[in-house]
Every structure is written in C-alpha cells, then in structure tokens.
Amino acid sequence: LVDLHIYVVPAYLWHDRLRSAFNQVRGHQEQEMKVKHFLPPHAYCPEIFVLDSEVARRSQTSSNGSMASNRSNNTEQSTVYHGKAPQVTQKGGTGVYIGPYPMQSYPGLNSRPGTAGSQGQHDSGLDLDDDESERRAEDEERRRREEEERRRREEEERLRRLAEEEERRRREREDENAANSKIRDDRLEIERRREDLMRRAKQLQSRMQNLRNQARDMWKKRYFEAKKQTVPLEEQTNKLREELEAYHKRM
C-alpha cells in the first residue's frame, strides 16, 4: 500500500533554506532557464532551482517583524509527520510543489485570489529585468563591435604599414639593383675602351717600329751606294792632284 500522508514543511524553514542556498534568483536567470513555475524533482528535500523574483524580492526586503508574523501564521497550518518519505510538500501562495505526482500543470493552485496582482508585479519586474538585460546585451554587443572594429582598424593599419615597408624595401632593392647594373655596365664599358686603347697603342708602336726600321735600311742603302760612287772619284782626284804638282814643278 502507498502511504498518502502529507508532509508540509513550515514556511520559515522553507525561506531559511531557500535564502541560505540561493539568496535571490534574478529575472534574466529565470528567463534563460525558460521557466516561471518549476516543479522540483521527486526526492526528499530537493534543491530548489527557481524562485519567483517577486517572492525573493519580498523575502529580502521584509523586516524581522514581518518575518516573525509570517512564521506565526504559517505554523498554524496542519502538519503531519510520518516516518516514511514525504509525499507532498506545499508552500502556499508561491506555486512551488514537491511530490511524487507526474509533471503536469495545476491551474487551480496558481489561480487563487490575490495572485493576479502579484503576477502582474512579477511580470512588470520581469519586463524591467528583461529590458535591463536587453540593454546590457546591447551595450555588450556594441562594445564587442567597437572592440572588433578597433582591432580590425589596428590590423588594417599594421598590414598597411607592413605593405608600405615591404614596398619601400622592394623599391630600395630595385634601386640598388639598377645602380649595381649601371656600375657593372660602366665598368665593362671602361674595360672595353681600355682594351681598345691598348690595342691601338700596340698597333701604333708596331707601326712606328716598322717605319723606323724602314728609314734605317733606306739610309744605310744610300750610304753604301754613295760610298761606292766616291772611290773612283777619289782616284781621279788623286791623279789630278799629282798632275797639278808635276806641272808646278816644271814651271
């Protein structure tokens, strides 16, 4: 047989455990979890993952006197203890239930008198939290875009400087190569002209030597020809001198 006794936890124990565990669940966290009324797992004293922001806000801002009155009112509820595991735990007015029942909705529990105003306040608080979350998300997105834009500009500036530096180095290499090519061409031209001048000088020197040899041979030949003609003339001159001396002696 299944024991259907109900175990109801006092509200002050519920709030103390809840405050010690979570303090407050904010609206954007509840929105991220995509849940407003959460049915906890089937376990004894399960962890509470979600708390309505309006209830958490009231629990934080309430004074010690209101907490004491809340405890005195909640202790008047019927409490039945049993040795076995609890079957149902109910916290009045919050819409949070624990028990071995299937995961289904209970429209009668959340439609009690006085819950419409709190639900409207809760929705307005969620709207404010959603607006704040959206503004923060927009600010984060704007800052992220600005940071990305700044990084992109810095990267473009760095790439532009690198491109300019590479272009400058390329122009310098081209200028150096052009200057080296010009110097090499000038050196080759000078060497060619020097070799041409040396060749022409050697030709002139050889030509002068030939002309000198030709002139020496010509004058040498003329000398021997003139010497051959002088011998008979000397003989005739000597003979005429002797005849002249003989004629003077006879006179």
PyRosetta script that sets phi, psi and omega in degrees:
from pyrosetta import init, pose_from_sequence

init()
pose = pose_from_sequence("LVDLHIYVVPAYLWHDRLRSAFNQVRGHQEQEMKVKHFLPPHAYCPEIFVLDSEVARRSQTSSNGSMASNRSNNTEQSTVYHGKAPQVTQKGGTGVYIGPYPMQSYPGLNSRPGTAGSQGQHDSGLDLDDDESERRAEDEERRRREEEERRRREEEERLRRLAEEEERRRREREDENAANSKIRDDRLEIERRREDLMRRAKQLQSRMQNLRNQARDMWKKRYFEAKKQTVPLEEQTNKLREELEAYHKRM")
pose.set_psi(1, 147.4)
pose.set_omega(1, -180.0)
pose.set_phi(2, -96.3)
pose.set_psi(2, 127.7)
pose.set_omega(2, 179.7)
pose.set_phi(3, -80.3)
pose.set_psi(3, 121.1)
pose.set_omega(3, -176.2)
pose.set_phi(4, -104.6)
pose.set_psi(4, 19.3)
pose.set_omega(4, 177.2)
pose.set_phi(5, -65.1)
pose.set_psi(5, 146.2)
pose.set_omega(5, -175.5)
pose.set_phi(6, -103.3)
pose.set_psi(6, 132.4)
pose.set_omega(6, 176.7)
pose.set_phi(7, -111.3)
pose.set_psi(7, 116.1)
pose.set_omega(7, -177.6)
pose.set_phi(8, -110.0)
pose.set_psi(8, 121.4)
pose.set_omega(8, 178.8)
pose.set_phi(9, -82.8)
pose.set_psi(9, 133.6)
pose.set_omega(9, 177.0)
pose.set_phi(10, -59.3)
pose.set_psi(10, 151.7)
pose.set_omega(10, -174.2)
pose.set_phi(11, -67.3)
pose.set_psi(11, -37.2)
pose.set_omega(11, -177.8)
pose.set_phi(12, -66.5)
pose.set_psi(12, -35.8)
pose.set_omega(12, 174.5)
pose.set_phi(13, -64.9)
pose.set_psi(13, -38.7)
pose.set_omega(13, 178.7)
pose.set_phi(14, -62.0)
pose.set_psi(14, -48.1)
pose.set_omega(14, -178.4)
pose.set_phi(15, -67.5)
pose.set_psi(15, -40.5)
pose.set_omega(15, 178.9)
pose.set_phi(16, -61.9)
pose.set_psi(16, -45.6)
pose.set_omega(16, 179.1)
pose.set_phi(17, -64.1)
pose.set_psi(17, -38.9)
pose.set_omega(17, -178.7)
pose.set_phi(18, -68.6)
pose.set_psi(18, -43.0)
pose.set_omega(18, 179.3)
pose.set_phi(19, -66.1)
pose.set_psi(19, -40.1)
pose.set_omega(19, -179.7)
pose.set_phi(20, -67.5)
pose.set_psi(20, -27.4)
pose.set_omega(20, -176.9)
pose.set_phi(21, -87.3)
pose.set_psi(21, -42.0)
pose.set_omega(21, -169.3)
pose.set_phi(22, -127.0)
pose.set_psi(22, -25.3)
pose.set_omega(22, -174.6)
pose.set_phi(23, 66.7)
pose.set_psi(23, -63.9)
pose.set_omega(23, -179.1)
pose.set_phi(24, -160.4)
pose.set_psi(24, 139.0)
pose.set_omega(24, 172.5)
pose.set_phi(25, -105.1)
pose.set_psi(25, 120.5)
pose.set_omega(25, -174.3)
pose.set_phi(26, -82.4)
pose.set_psi(26, 166.3)
pose.set_omega(26, -174.4)
pose.set_phi(27, -65.1)
pose.set_psi(27, -41.8)
pose.set_omega(27, -178.3)
pose.set_phi(28, -67.9)
pose.set_psi(28, -29.0)
pose.set_omega(28, 175.1)
pose.set_phi(29, -67.5)
pose.set_psi(29, -41.9)
pose.set_omega(29, 178.5)
pose.set_phi(30, -65.9)
pose.set_psi(30, -36.6)
pose.set_omega(30, 178.6)
pose.set_phi(31, -67.3)
pose.set_psi(31, -38.9)
pose.set_omega(31, 177.6)
pose.set_phi(32, -64.1)
pose.set_psi(32, -35.9)
pose.set_omega(32, 179.1)
pose.set_phi(33, -77.9)
pose.set_psi(33, -8.7)
pose.set_omega(33, 175.5)
pose.set_phi(34, 58.1)
pose.set_psi(34, 44.1)
pose.set_omega(34, -178.9)
pose.set_phi(35, -151.3)
pose.set_psi(35, 142.6)
pose.set_omega(35, 174.6)
pose.set_phi(36, -113.3)
pose.set_psi(36, -45.5)
pose.set_omega(36, 178.0)
pose.set_phi(37, -117.8)
pose.set_psi(37, 113.0)
pose.set_omega(37, -171.1)
pose.set_phi(38, -111.0)
pose.set_psi(38, 130.9)
pose.set_omega(38, 176.2)
pose.set_phi(39, -96.3)
pose.set_psi(39, 112.7)
pose.set_omega(39, -174.2)
pose.set_phi(40, -66.1)
pose.set_psi(40, 168.9)
pose.set_omega(40, 179.5)
pose.set_phi(41, -66.0)
pose.set_psi(41, 164.6)
pose.set_omega(41, 179.4)
pose.set_phi(42, -82.3)
pose.set_psi(42, 92.4)
pose.set_omega(42, 179.8)
pose.set_phi(43, -157.8)
pose.set_psi(43, 159.7)
pose.set_omega(43, 177.9)
pose.set_phi(44, -77.2)
pose.set_psi(44, 126.1)
pose.set_omega(44, -177.0)
pose.set_phi(45, 51.4)
pose.set_psi(45, 61.8)
pose.set_omega(45, -178.7)
pose.set_phi(46, -73.1)
pose.set_psi(46, 162.3)
pose.set_omega(46, 175.3)
pose.set_phi(47, -74.7)
pose.set_psi(47, 140.0)
pose.set_omega(47, 179.5)
pose.set_phi(48, -95.5)
pose.set_psi(48, 120.1)
pose.set_omega(48, -174.5)
pose.set_phi(49, -93.8)
pose.set_psi(49, -27.8)
pose.set_omega(49, -174.3)
pose.set_phi(50, -134.1)
pose.set_psi(50, 137.4)
pose.set_omega(50, 174.2)
pose.set_phi(51, -132.2)
pose.set_psi(51, 136.4)
pose.set_omega(51, 178.4)
pose.set_phi(52, -58.3)
pose.set_psi(52, 136.3)
pose.set_omega(52, -176.4)
pose.set_phi(53, -63.9)
pose.set_psi(53, -32.8)
pose.set_omega(53, 179.9)
pose.set_phi(54, -67.6)
pose.set_psi(54, -41.7)
pose.set_omega(54, 178.3)
pose.set_phi(55, -65.6)
pose.set_psi(55, -42.4)
pose.set_omega(55, 179.0)
pose.set_phi(56, -63.9)
pose.set_psi(56, -39.1)
pose.set_omega(56, 179.8)
pose.set_phi(57, -65.9)
pose.set_psi(57, -42.2)
pose.set_omega(57, 177.9)
pose.set_phi(58, -65.8)
pose.set_psi(58, -37.1)
pose.set_omega(58, -179.6)
pose.set_phi(59, -68.2)
pose.set_psi(59, -30.8)
pose.set_omega(59, 179.2)
pose.set_phi(60, -78.2)
pose.set_psi(60, -37.1)
pose.set_omega(60, -174.7)
pose.set_phi(61, -89.6)
pose.set_psi(61, -7.4)
pose.set_omega(61, -179.2)
pose.set_phi(62, -71.1)
pose.set_psi(62, 148.5)
pose.set_omega(62, -179.9)
pose.set_phi(63, -87.6)
pose.set_psi(63, 176.5)
pose.set_omega(63, -179.9)
pose.set_phi(64, -67.1)
pose.set_psi(64, -34.8)
pose.set_omega(64, 179.7)
pose.set_phi(65, -66.0)
pose.set_psi(65, -42.8)
pose.set_omega(65, 178.5)
pose.set_phi(66, -66.6)
pose.set_psi(66, -35.6)
pose.set_omega(66, 177.1)
pose.set_phi(67, -65.1)
pose.set_psi(67, -38.9)
pose.set_omega(67, 179.5)
pose.set_phi(68, -66.8)
pose.set_psi(68, -42.5)
pose.set_omega(68, 178.3)
pose.set_phi(69, -65.3)
pose.set_psi(69, -36.9)
pose.set_omega(69, 178.2)
pose.set_phi(70, -63.9)
pose.set_psi(70, -41.6)
pose.set_omega(70, 177.8)
pose.set_phi(71, -63.5)
pose.set_psi(71, -43.5)
pose.set_omega(71, -178.8)
pose.set_phi(72, -64.5)
pose.set_psi(72, -36.2)
pose.set_omega(72, 179.1)
pose.set_phi(73, -72.3)
pose.set_psi(73, -38.7)
pose.set_omega(73, -176.1)
pose.set_phi(74, -76.2)
pose.set_psi(74, -24.3)
pose.set_omega(74, 179.1)
pose.set_phi(75, -73.5)
pose.set_psi(75, -14.1)
pose.set_omega(75, 178.2)
pose.set_phi(76, -77.2)
pose.set_psi(76, -10.2)
pose.set_omega(76, 179.0)
pose.set_phi(77, -69.7)
pose.set_psi(77, 155.3)
pose.set_omega(77, -178.8)
pose.set_phi(78, -70.5)
pose.set_psi(78, 132.0)
pose.set_omega(78, -178.7)
pose.set_phi(79, -128.3)
pose.set_psi(79, 125.5)
pose.set_omega(79, 179.9)
pose.set_phi(80, -123.8)
pose.set_psi(80, 124.3)
pose.set_omega(80, -179.8)
pose.set_phi(81, -104.4)
pose.set_psi(81, 146.8)
pose.set_omega(81, -179.6)
pose.set_phi(82, -144.7)
pose.set_psi(82, 154.9)
pose.set_omega(82, -176.5)
pose.set_phi(83, -72.6)
pose.set_psi(83, -24.6)
pose.set_omega(83, -177.3)
pose.set_phi(84, -84.1)
pose.set_psi(84, -178.0)
pose.set_omega(84, -179.5)
pose.set_phi(85, -66.8)
pose.set_psi(85, 145.7)
pose.set_omega(85, -178.8)
pose.set_phi(86, -67.7)
pose.set_psi(86, 148.8)
pose.set_omega(86, -179.0)
pose.set_phi(87, -100.3)
pose.set_psi(87, -44.0)
pose.set_omega(87, -177.4)
pose.set_phi(88, -139.1)
pose.set_psi(88, 135.7)
pose.set_omega(88, 173.3)
pose.set_phi(89, -128.4)
pose.set_psi(89, 124.4)
pose.set_omega(89, -174.7)
pose.set_phi(90, -125.2)
pose.set_psi(90, 133.5)
pose.set_omega(90, 172.2)
pose.set_phi(91, -112.8)
pose.set_psi(91, 114.8)
pose.set_omega(91, -172.9)
pose.set_phi(92, -65.8)
pose.set_psi(92, 133.7)
pose.set_omega(92, 172.2)
pose.set_phi(93, 84.5)
pose.set_psi(93, -2.5)
pose.set_omega(93, -177.3)
pose.set_phi(94, -108.3)
pose.set_psi(94, -18.5)
pose.set_omega(94, 179.5)
pose.set_phi(95, 78.2)
pose.set_psi(95, 19.3)
pose.set_omega(95, -179.4)
pose.set_phi(96, -113.2)
pose.set_psi(96, 125.9)
pose.set_omega(96, -175.7)
pose.set_phi(97, -134.6)
pose.set_psi(97, 148.2)
pose.set_omega(97, 177.3)
pose.set_phi(98, -130.0)
pose.set_psi(98, 134.4)
pose.set_omega(98, 177.8)
pose.set_phi(99, 172.6)
pose.set_psi(99, 172.5)
pose.set_omega(99, -177.4)
pose.set_phi(100, -83.4)
pose.set_psi(100, 26.2)
pose.set_omega(100, -178.1)
pose.set_phi(101, -89.2)
pose.set_psi(101, 157.8)
pose.set_omega(101, 179.1)
pose.set_phi(102, -65.9)
pose.set_psi(102, 161.2)
pose.set_omega(102, -178.5)
pose.set_phi(103, -75.8)
pose.set_psi(103, 92.5)
pose.set_omega(103, 179.5)
pose.set_phi(104, -143.2)
pose.set_psi(104, 166.3)
pose.set_omega(104, -177.1)
pose.set_phi(105, -88.2)
pose.set_psi(105, 151.3)
pose.set_omega(105, 177.7)
pose.set_phi(106, -125.1)
pose.set_psi(106, 88.9)
pose.set_omega(106, -175.1)
pose.set_phi(107, -64.7)
pose.set_psi(107, -29.0)
pose.set_omega(107, -177.7)
pose.set_phi(108, -70.2)
pose.set_psi(108, -25.7)
pose.set_omega(108, -176.9)
pose.set_phi(109, -74.3)
pose.set_psi(109, -35.5)
pose.set_omega(109, -176.9)
pose.set_phi(110, -93.8)
pose.set_psi(110, 1.6)
pose.set_omega(110, -178.5)
pose.set_phi(111, -109.9)
pose.set_psi(111, 31.4)
pose.set_omega(111, 179.2)
pose.set_phi(112, -75.8)
pose.set_psi(112, 161.5)
pose.set_omega(112, 179.4)
pose.set_phi(113, -64.6)
pose.set_psi(113, 139.4)
pose.set_omega(113, 178.2)
pose.set_phi(114, 92.2)
pose.set_psi(114, -9.3)
pose.set_omega(114, -179.8)
pose.set_phi(115, -83.6)
pose.set_psi(115, -17.6)
pose.set_omega(115, -178.6)
pose.set_phi(116, -67.1)
pose.set_psi(116, -43.6)
pose.set_omega(116, 179.4)
pose.set_phi(117, -65.2)
pose.set_psi(117, -43.5)
pose.set_omega(117, 178.6)
pose.set_phi(118, -65.1)
pose.set_psi(118, -35.7)
pose.set_omega(118, 177.5)
pose.set_phi(119, -65.6)
pose.set_psi(119, -38.5)
pose.set_omega(119, 177.3)
pose.set_phi(120, -65.2)
pose.set_psi(120, -42.9)
pose.set_omega(120, 176.1)
pose.set_phi(121, -62.7)
pose.set_psi(121, -40.5)
pose.set_omega(121, 178.6)
pose.set_phi(122, -61.2)
pose.set_psi(122, -43.6)
pose.set_omega(122, 178.8)
pose.set_phi(123, -65.2)
pose.set_psi(123, -39.7)
pose.set_omega(123, 178.2)
pose.set_phi(124, -64.9)
pose.set_psi(124, -40.3)
pose.set_omega(124, 176.6)
pose.set_phi(125, -63.0)
pose.set_psi(125, -40.8)
pose.set_omega(125, 177.4)
pose.set_phi(126, -64.5)
pose.set_psi(126, -38.8)
pose.set_omega(126, 177.6)
pose.set_phi(127, -62.1)
pose.set_psi(127, -43.6)
pose.set_omega(127, 177.6)
pose.set_phi(128, -62.2)
pose.set_psi(128, -44.2)
pose.set_omega(128, 178.3)
pose.set_phi(129, -63.6)
pose.set_psi(129, -39.3)
pose.set_omega(129, 178.0)
pose.set_phi(130, -64.1)
pose.set_psi(130, -42.4)
pose.set_omega(130, 177.7)
pose.set_phi(131, -62.6)
pose.set_psi(131, -43.5)
pose.set_omega(131, 178.1)
pose.set_phi(132, -63.1)
pose.set_psi(132, -41.6)
pose.set_omega(132, 178.4)
pose.set_phi(133, -64.3)
pose.set_psi(133, -41.0)
pose.set_omega(133, 177.9)
pose.set_phi(134, -64.0)
pose.set_psi(134, -42.1)
pose.set_omega(134, 178.0)
pose.set_phi(135, -62.7)
pose.set_psi(135, -43.2)
pose.set_omega(135, 178.4)
pose.set_phi(136, -63.7)
pose.set_psi(136, -41.9)
pose.set_omega(136, 178.5)
pose.set_phi(137, -63.4)
pose.set_psi(137, -40.8)
pose.set_omega(137, 177.5)
pose.set_phi(138, -64.5)
pose.set_psi(138, -42.2)
pose.set_omega(138, 177.7)
pose.set_phi(139, -62.2)
pose.set_psi(139, -44.0)
pose.set_omega(139, 178.2)
pose.set_phi(140, -62.4)
pose.set_psi(140, -43.1)
pose.set_omega(140, 179.1)
pose.set_phi(141, -63.8)
pose.set_psi(141, -41.5)
pose.set_omega(141, 178.3)
pose.set_phi(142, -64.3)
pose.set_psi(142, -44.4)
pose.set_omega(142, 178.0)
pose.set_phi(143, -63.4)
pose.set_psi(143, -38.4)
pose.set_omega(143, 179.0)
pose.set_phi(144, -64.7)
pose.set_psi(144, -42.4)
pose.set_omega(144, 177.9)
pose.set_phi(145, -65.0)
pose.set_psi(145, -41.3)
pose.set_omega(145, 177.7)
pose.set_phi(146, -62.6)
pose.set_psi(146, -41.7)
pose.set_omega(146, 178.5)
pose.set_phi(147, -64.2)
pose.set_psi(147, -42.7)
pose.set_omega(147, 177.8)
pose.set_phi(148, -64.2)
pose.set_psi(148, -40.5)
pose.set_omega(148, 178.2)
pose.set_phi(149, -64.3)
pose.set_psi(149, -41.3)
pose.set_omega(149, 178.4)
pose.set_phi(150, -64.0)
pose.set_psi(150, -44.7)
pose.set_omega(150, 178.4)
pose.set_phi(151, -63.6)
pose.set_psi(151, -38.2)
pose.set_omega(151, 179.1)
pose.set_phi(152, -65.1)
pose.set_psi(152, -41.9)
pose.set_omega(152, 177.7)
pose.set_phi(153, -64.2)
pose.set_psi(153, -42.3)
pose.set_omega(153, 178.1)
pose.set_phi(154, -62.4)
pose.set_psi(154, -41.1)
pose.set_omega(154, 178.9)
pose.set_phi(155, -65.9)
pose.set_psi(155, -40.9)
pose.set_omega(155, 176.9)
pose.set_phi(156, -64.3)
pose.set_psi(156, -41.3)
pose.set_omega(156, 178.3)
pose.set_phi(157, -63.7)
pose.set_psi(157, -42.6)
pose.set_omega(157, 178.6)
pose.set_phi(158, -63.5)
pose.set_psi(158, -43.9)
pose.set_omega(158, 178.5)
pose.set_phi(159, -64.9)
pose.set_psi(159, -37.4)
pose.set_omega(159, 178.4)
pose.set_phi(160, -65.6)
pose.set_psi(160, -42.8)
pose.set_omega(160, 177.6)
pose.set_phi(161, -63.5)
pose.set_psi(161, -40.6)
pose.set_omega(161, 177.7)
pose.set_phi(162, -63.3)
pose.set_psi(162, -40.8)
pose.set_omega(162, 179.0)
pose.set_phi(163, -65.3)
pose.set_psi(163, -42.2)
pose.set_omega(163, 177.9)
pose.set_phi(164, -64.1)
pose.set_psi(164, -42.3)
pose.set_omega(164, 178.3)
pose.set_phi(165, -63.0)
pose.set_psi(165, -42.5)
pose.set_omega(165, 178.6)
pose.set_phi(166, -65.2)
pose.set_psi(166, -39.8)
pose.set_omega(166, 177.6)
pose.set_phi(167, -65.3)
pose.set_psi(167, -40.9)
pose.set_omega(167, 178.7)
pose.set_phi(168, -63.8)
pose.set_psi(168, -44.2)
pose.set_omega(168, 178.1)
pose.set_phi(169, -63.5)
pose.set_psi(169, -37.4)
pose.set_omega(169, 178.9)
pose.set_phi(170, -65.1)
pose.set_psi(170, -43.0)
pose.set_omega(170, 177.6)
pose.set_phi(171, -63.4)
pose.set_psi(171, -40.7)
pose.set_omega(171, 178.1)
pose.set_phi(172, -62.4)
pose.set_psi(172, -42.6)
pose.set_omega(172, 177.4)
pose.set_phi(173, -62.8)
pose.set_psi(173, -41.5)
pose.set_omega(173, 178.4)
pose.set_phi(174, -64.1)
pose.set_psi(174, -42.4)
pose.set_omega(174, 178.4)
pose.set_phi(175, -63.6)
pose.set_psi(175, -43.0)
pose.set_omega(175, 178.2)
pose.set_phi(176, -63.4)
pose.set_psi(176, -41.8)
pose.set_omega(176, 178.7)
pose.set_phi(177, -64.9)
pose.set_psi(177, -40.6)
pose.set_omega(177, 178.1)
pose.set_phi(178, -64.7)
pose.set_psi(178, -42.2)
pose.set_omega(178, 178.5)
pose.set_phi(179, -64.2)
pose.set_psi(179, -42.8)
pose.set_omega(179, 178.2)
pose.set_phi(180, -63.6)
pose.set_psi(180, -40.2)
pose.set_omega(180, 178.3)
pose.set_phi(181, -64.3)
pose.set_psi(181, -41.3)
pose.set_omega(181, 179.2)
pose.set_phi(182, -64.8)
pose.set_psi(182, -43.4)
pose.set_omega(182, 178.8)
pose.set_phi(183, -63.0)
pose.set_psi(183, -41.7)
pose.set_omega(183, 179.3)
pose.set_phi(184, -64.5)
pose.set_psi(184, -41.8)
pose.set_omega(184, 177.9)
pose.set_phi(185, -64.8)
pose.set_psi(185, -41.8)
pose.set_omega(185, 177.9)
pose.set_phi(186, -62.9)
pose.set_psi(186, -41.6)
pose.set_omega(186, 179.2)
pose.set_phi(187, -64.0)
pose.set_psi(187, -41.9)
pose.set_omega(187, 177.8)
pose.set_phi(188, -63.9)
pose.set_psi(188, -39.4)
pose.set_omega(188, 178.2)
pose.set_phi(189, -65.5)
pose.set_psi(189, -41.0)
pose.set_omega(189, 179.0)
pose.set_phi(190, -65.3)
pose.set_psi(190, -42.1)
pose.set_omega(190, 178.0)
pose.set_phi(191, -63.6)
pose.set_psi(191, -39.0)
pose.set_omega(191, 178.3)
pose.set_phi(192, -64.6)
pose.set_psi(192, -43.3)
pose.set_omega(192, 178.6)
pose.set_phi(193, -65.1)
pose.set_psi(193, -39.4)
pose.set_omega(193, 178.6)
pose.set_phi(194, -63.7)
pose.set_psi(194, -43.4)
pose.set_omega(194, 177.8)
pose.set_phi(195, -63.5)
pose.set_psi(195, -37.6)
pose.set_omega(195, 177.7)
pose.set_phi(196, -64.7)
pose.set_psi(196, -43.1)
pose.set_omega(196, 178.7)
pose.set_phi(197, -65.1)
pose.set_psi(197, -40.2)
pose.set_omega(197, 178.4)
pose.set_phi(198, -64.5)
pose.set_psi(198, -39.5)
pose.set_omega(198, 178.2)
pose.set_phi(199, -64.2)
pose.set_psi(199, -43.9)
pose.set_omega(199, 178.9)
pose.set_phi(200, -65.9)
pose.set_psi(200, -37.1)
pose.set_omega(200, 177.8)
pose.set_phi(201, -64.4)
pose.set_psi(201, -41.3)
pose.set_omega(201, 177.9)
pose.set_phi(202, -64.4)
pose.set_psi(202, -38.7)
pose.set_omega(202, 177.6)
pose.set_phi(203, -63.8)
pose.set_psi(203, -44.0)
pose.set_omega(203, 178.4)
pose.set_phi(204, -63.6)
pose.set_psi(204, -40.8)
pose.set_omega(204, 178.8)
pose.set_phi(205, -63.4)
pose.set_psi(205, -41.9)
pose.set_omega(205, 178.0)
pose.set_phi(206, -65.5)
pose.set_psi(206, -38.8)
pose.set_omega(206, 179.2)
pose.set_phi(207, -66.0)
pose.set_psi(207, -42.2)
pose.set_omega(207, 177.8)
pose.set_phi(208, -63.1)
pose.set_psi(208, -39.6)
pose.set_omega(208, 178.5)
pose.set_phi(209, -64.5)
pose.set_psi(209, -38.3)
pose.set_omega(209, 177.8)
pose.set_phi(210, -66.2)
pose.set_psi(210, -43.3)
pose.set_omega(210, 178.1)
pose.set_phi(211, -62.9)
pose.set_psi(211, -39.5)
pose.set_omega(211, 178.7)
pose.set_phi(212, -64.2)
pose.set_psi(212, -42.9)
pose.set_omega(212, 179.1)
pose.set_phi(213, -65.0)
pose.set_psi(213, -39.9)
pose.set_omega(213, 178.8)
pose.set_phi(214, -63.9)
pose.set_psi(214, -42.0)
pose.set_omega(214, 179.2)
pose.set_phi(215, -65.4)
pose.set_psi(215, -40.3)
pose.set_omega(215, 178.8)
pose.set_phi(216, -63.9)
pose.set_psi(216, -43.7)
pose.set_omega(216, 179.6)
pose.set_phi(217, -64.6)
pose.set_psi(217, -39.2)
pose.set_omega(217, -179.2)
pose.set_phi(218, -65.1)
pose.set_psi(218, -46.5)
pose.set_omega(218, -179.9)
pose.set_phi(219, -68.1)
pose.set_psi(219, -33.6)
pose.set_omega(219, 177.0)
pose.set_phi(220, -65.2)
pose.set_psi(220, -40.7)
pose.set_omega(220, 178.9)
pose.set_phi(221, -65.4)
pose.set_psi(221, -43.0)
pose.set_omega(221, 178.4)
pose.set_phi(222, -62.9)
pose.set_psi(222, -37.6)
pose.set_omega(222, 179.5)
pose.set_phi(223, -62.7)
pose.set_psi(223, -46.5)
pose.set_omega(223, -179.7)
pose.set_phi(224, -67.1)
pose.set_psi(224, -35.3)
pose.set_omega(224, 177.2)
pose.set_phi(225, -65.9)
pose.set_psi(225, -42.0)
pose.set_omega(225, 178.6)
pose.set_phi(226, -66.8)
pose.set_psi(226, -35.7)
pose.set_omega(226, 178.7)
pose.set_phi(227, -66.7)
pose.set_psi(227, -36.7)
pose.set_omega(227, 177.6)
pose.set_phi(228, -66.0)
pose.set_psi(228, -34.4)
pose.set_omega(228, 178.7)
pose.set_phi(229, -77.5)
pose.set_psi(229, -20.5)
pose.set_omega(229, -176.2)
pose.set_phi(230, -77.9)
pose.set_psi(230, -28.8)
pose.set_omega(230, -175.3)
pose.set_phi(231, -63.0)
pose.set_psi(231, -51.5)
pose.set_omega(231, 177.9)
pose.set_phi(232, -65.5)
pose.set_psi(232, -32.9)
pose.set_omega(232, 177.9)
pose.set_phi(233, -66.0)
pose.set_psi(233, -37.5)
pose.set_omega(233, 177.6)
pose.set_phi(234, -66.2)
pose.set_psi(234, -38.4)
pose.set_omega(234, 179.1)
pose.set_phi(235, -64.5)
pose.set_psi(235, -43.7)
pose.set_omega(235, 178.7)
pose.set_phi(236, -64.6)
pose.set_psi(236, -38.8)
pose.set_omega(236, -179.7)
pose.set_phi(237, -64.9)
pose.set_psi(237, -42.1)
pose.set_omega(237, 179.3)
pose.set_phi(238, -64.4)
pose.set_psi(238, -40.2)
pose.set_omega(238, 179.9)
pose.set_phi(239, -65.5)
pose.set_psi(239, -43.2)
pose.set_omega(239, 178.5)
pose.set_phi(240, -65.8)
pose.set_psi(240, -35.2)
pose.set_omega(240, 178.6)
pose.set_phi(241, -65.7)
pose.set_psi(241, -41.7)
pose.set_omega(241, 179.7)
pose.set_phi(242, -64.6)
pose.set_psi(242, -41.8)
pose.set_omega(242, 178.7)
pose.set_phi(243, -63.8)
pose.set_psi(243, -38.1)
pose.set_omega(243, -179.9)
pose.set_phi(244, -67.6)
pose.set_psi(244, -39.1)
pose.set_omega(244, 178.4)
pose.set_phi(245, -66.4)
pose.set_psi(245, -37.8)
pose.set_omega(245, 179.5)
pose.set_phi(246, -67.7)
pose.set_psi(246, -37.6)
pose.set_omega(246, 179.8)
pose.set_phi(247, -67.3)
pose.set_psi(247, -39.0)
pose.set_omega(247, 178.0)
pose.set_phi(248, -67.5)
pose.set_psi(248, -35.8)
pose.set_omega(248, 178.5)
pose.set_phi(249, -67.3)
pose.set_psi(249, -36.2)
pose.set_omega(249, 178.3)
pose.set_phi(250, -71.1)
pose.set_psi(250, -28.7)
pose.set_omega(250, 178.9)
pose.set_phi(251, -71.2)
pose.dump_pdb("model.pdb")
